[in-house]
Amino acid sequence: MTRARRAGESIAAHTAARKWAADLGLSGDAAVPQASPQRLGPAPIAPDSLVVQTLRLHRDGEAAFTAKKWAEAAAAYRQLTTLNPYDPDAWDFLALSLHHNGDDRAAIAVFERSAESGAGFPFDPPYNIACCYARLGDKVAAMRWLERAFALGYRCIEDVRKDEDLAPLQVTLTLLDAHRILWRVSSGECLRVSIPPASTG
């Protein structure tokens, strides 16, 4: 799945955010904030504030995701989406955790929410939804979402051929290779995108 390869980028961003919070005297494990009221403004931030809860859940989610404890990661990121439904990374990693945990049906709905929140590149959620449908055995839906991913700019043909999640689509992909055409819709116009032929070696 495309986003899985870039997971470290968001995790690094969350780590930087935690360092920033630490500079302010906040920590997910702190009992009392250490920063002075002068630095934080007119009033100190309570230890159970939304900021601290969010940082703690990000930390727990990252740790579980890195350790491939998918159920634990999903639980943490689900709480994050409840605390902040506008956090695109929380939706994205929740969907990925569900997918890796084998709950592709639930992952599809969350990937759609991830797309609405602006997570990743525009083609990331459609590509990942295609992977989910392929694993569920729905080749028609999988191809529809894969075509949407290409329409939104995805161009890594070789990755598509190598993606284990998309293995059920190889017959269909071979047909596309034979035509060497993938149709995309952009601004109401159909544009042709050349597809390199599959290797026969």
PyMOL commands that set and color helices and strands:
alter all, ss='L'
color gray80, all
select helices_A, chain A and resi 2-5+7-23+37-40+50-66+70-83+88-100+104-117+124-136+139-151+157-162+164-179
alter helices_A, ss='H'
color red, helices_A
select strands_A, chain A and resi 181-186+189-194
alter strands_A, ss='S'
color yellow, strands_A
deselect
rebuild
show_as cartoon
